[in-house]
């Protein structure tokens, strides 16, 4: 192991290894919670933020990676990354209630209305 950091609440440990990974462990059970494989070279150091919601790691690949461990922040980030897809696929947005917000719902509703209008016109022609 190259580097390790204990969270301020002593619940988690982040470690950096020679295999390009950062690992998050439960300090209580010693179980691996998650492994991050984003660096292209060995990780040289790792640190957990004081609030325990962020892991920062540095690597020989000359990069520093920040990882948000806050579940609410991760959900928001995931929804933001899916925004374009969810707007174009309102049926999927209906299934993902966690991503339903005004930024996504308003344009998705417009697309759904347009599709309904097109479908109605096509049925009229039949």
Secondary structure, DSSP 8 states (H G I E B T S, - for coil): --EEEE-TTSSEEEEE-TTS-EEEEETTT--EEEEE---SS-EEEEEE-TTSSEEEEEETTS-EEEEE--HHHHHHHHHHHTHHHHHH-HHHHHH-GGG--HHHHHHHHHHHHHHHHHHHHHHHH-
